[in-house]
Amino acid sequence: MSVFSSRGAIRPLSLAGAAVLATVSGGLAGPAALVENVVGYRAAEVFSYVHEGETIRLGPTDTIVLIYLSSCVRETITGGTVTVGIQQSEVQRGKVERNKAQCERTFILTGSNEVHVAGRALRGDPESSD
C-alpha cells in the first residue's frame, strides 16, 4: 500500500502496524481513522489520527483523505463538514468518494523470542577517500 503525502511523495504504510500503534498508544478508545493526505486544510497532518465524533470543517477546495482502521474504507473528501464515525464519515455540503482499501489486519504471535536485526554502521565522510 502506498500513501501520498501533501508534497506528492509516495511513502509505504502498514495499516496493520498503524492500527496496533494506535491501539497501544490510544488506550481503549483508539483513533477511528488515519489521515492519509491533506490538501489546503491546515488543522490536520498526514499520518495523524482522527477520533469518532471529531468534526472537520473543510474549505470549498480543501481535501482530506481518511482511511478507517476498523473497516478499511478510504474516503477522499473535498469541502464541507466532516463528522468522523467508526467505519466511515458523515459528510455535509461536501463531496466524498469511498472505496475499500487493502488492509492486512491479521497478526500471528509465534511465542518465539528470536529477534533478527540487520544493519550497517558507516563512519566518516562517504565523499572522502581515506
Secondary structure, DSSP 8 states (H G I E B T S, - for coil): -EEE-TTS-EEE--HHHHHHHHHHHH-SS--SEEEEEEES--S--TT-EE-TT-EEEEEEEEEEEEEETTT-EEEEEEEEEEE--SSS-EEESSEEEEEE-----------------------S-TTS--
